[in-house]
């Protein structure tokens, strides 16, 4: 069973800590104040791209929205179906955290991209190094100024601070595992 995380409360906590009003943050991330309020009150689940934009505006790593406030007993195993989920199946890119927590020195995730969907509207970069392995499907990886076609069995290393995005222009779902160090979700 997936753990429930109150992302809205985390957004509100970091917004208040940064000294921004609801309207100020909403303007920075191009959302209506009403929509941001609904996110903060957990009436609406934000997309991963919206969360990335909010994290960027608040100058916090995205993974902090998914981190438990209370210390948990150390867990080493994540059982099938107990992954933390980022995103929503069928609506956008789905990320399943394969590591027990986000406060490890490496982050390991399963990425599922539905047909005719991209990981984001723009190329994104992070401070850490990323390695990905395509389990099934095929994808165009926009990496810096180049575009690479990857299929099942292919792997790629993405250097730190390299803009990239994944575009599934095929008719089948893409499934890939990736590791990032240091964690950036």
C-alpha positions in Angstrom: 0.0 0.0 0.0 1.4 3.4 -1.0 2.2 5.8 1.9 0.1 9.0 2.1 2.0 12.2 2.1 0.5 15.6 2.7 2.1 17.5 -0.1 -0.2 20.5 0.2 0.8 21.1 3.8 4.5 20.9 2.8 3.9 23.5 0.0 2.2 25.8 2.5 5.0 25.2 5.1 7.8 26.1 2.7 5.8 29.0 1.2 5.3 30.6 4.7 8.9 29.9 5.6 10.0 31.8 2.5 7.8 34.8 3.4 5.7 34.6 0.2 2.0 35.2 0.2 -0.3 32.8 -1.6 -0.8 35.3 -4.4 3.0 36.0 -4.8 3.8 32.3 -5.1 0.9 31.7 -7.4 2.1 34.5 -9.7 5.6 33.1 -9.8 4.5 29.6 -10.8 1.7 30.9 -13.1 -1.2 29.4 -11.2 -4.3 31.1 -9.9 -4.3 31.9 -6.2 -7.4 29.7 -6.0 -5.6 26.7 -7.6 -2.6 27.1 -5.3 -4.9 27.3 -2.3 -6.6 24.0 -3.4 -3.2 22.4 -3.7 -2.2 23.6 -0.2 -5.5 22.3 1.2 -5.1 18.9 -0.6 -8.3 19.5 -2.5 -6.3 19.1 -5.8 -3.2 16.9 -6.5 -0.6 18.9 -8.4 1.2 17.5 -11.5 4.9 16.7 -11.1 5.7 19.7 -13.4 3.7 22.0 -11.2 5.5 20.7 -8.1 8.9 21.2 -9.8 7.9 24.8 -10.6 6.8 25.4 -7.0 10.0 23.8 -5.6 12.1 26.0 -7.9 10.2 29.2 -6.9 10.6 28.3 -3.2 14.3 27.3 -3.7 13.8 23.9 -2.1 14.6 20.5 -3.6 11.5 18.7 -4.9 12.2 15.6 -2.7 11.4 17.7 0.5 7.7 17.7 -0.5 7.8 13.9 -0.1 10.0 13.6 3.0 8.4 12.5 6.3 8.6 15.0 9.1 8.6 12.4 11.8 11.5 10.0 12.0 10.5 6.5 10.9 12.1 3.3 12.0 14.9 2.5 9.6 13.5 0.5 6.7 15.7 -1.2 4.1 13.1 -3.0 2.0 10.3 -1.7 -0.1 7.7 -4.4 -0.8 5.7 -4.6 -4.0 2.9 -2.1 -3.9 4.4 -0.1 -1.1 6.2 2.5 -3.3 5.7 6.2 -2.7 4.0 7.5 -5.8 4.8 10.8 -7.5 2.2 11.7 -10.2 -1.0 9.9 -11.3 -1.3 6.9 -13.6 -2.8 7.7 -16.9 -2.7 11.5 -16.5 1.0 12.2 -16.7 4.4 10.6 -16.0 4.3 8.3 -13.0 7.3 8.0 -10.8 7.6 5.3 -8.1 10.3 5.7 -5.5 12.1 2.4 -5.2 14.3 3.5 -2.3 12.6 3.3 1.2 13.1 7.1 1.8 14.2 10.2 0.0 16.9 11.0 2.5 19.3 8.5 1.1 22.5 9.5 -0.7 21.1 7.9 -3.9 17.6 8.0 -5.3 16.3 5.0 -7.3 13.0 5.4 -9.2 10.7 3.7 -11.7 9.5 6.1 -14.4 6.4 5.2 -16.5 5.5 7.5 -19.4 2.2 6.9 -21.1 2.1 6.9 -25.0 2.5 10.3 -26.6 3.6 12.0 -23.4 6.7 13.8 -22.3 8.4 14.0 -18.9 8.0 17.8 -18.9 7.2 20.7 -21.3 10.8 21.9 -21.1 14.2 20.4 -20.6 15.2 20.2 -17.0 18.4 19.7 -15.2 19.5 18.8 -11.7 22.8 19.1 -9.8 23.4 15.4 -9.6 24.3 12.6 -12.0 21.6 10.3 -13.4 21.8 6.8 -14.9 18.7 5.3 -16.5 17.9 1.9 -17.9 14.9 1.3 -20.3 12.9 -1.8 -19.2 10.3 -1.6 -21.9 9.1 0.7 -24.7 11.1 3.3 -26.5 11.7 7.0 -26.0 13.4 10.0 -27.4 15.9 11.4 -24.9 16.5 15.1 -25.5 19.9 15.6 -23.9 21.6 19.0 -24.3 21.6 19.7 -28.0 21.2 16.1 -29.1 18.3 13.7 -29.4 18.8 10.0 -28.8 16.4 7.1 -29.4 16.5 4.5 -26.6 14.7 1.2 -26.5 14.4 -1.7 -24.0 17.8 -2.8 -22.8 19.5 0.6 -23.5 21.0 2.6 -20.7 22.2 6.2 -20.5 24.3 8.3 -18.1 23.2 11.9 -17.8 26.0 14.2 -16.5 25.2 16.8 -13.8 23.5 20.0 -14.9 22.7 18.7 -18.3 19.3 19.8 -19.6 17.2 16.8 -20.6 13.6 15.5 -21.1 12.1 12.2 -22.0 9.5 12.1 -24.9 7.5 9.0 -25.5 6.2 9.5 -29.0 5.3 5.8 -29.4 2.0 4.0 -28.9 3.2 2.0 -25.9 4.1 2.9 -22.4 7.8 3.5 -21.5 9.1 2.0 -18.3 12.6 2.9 -17.2 14.5 2.7 -13.9 16.9 5.5 -12.9 19.2 6.5 -10.2 20.1 10.0 -9.2 22.8 11.1 -6.8 22.4 13.3 -4.9 18.6 12.8 -4.7 16.6 15.6 -6.4 13.0 14.5 -6.1 
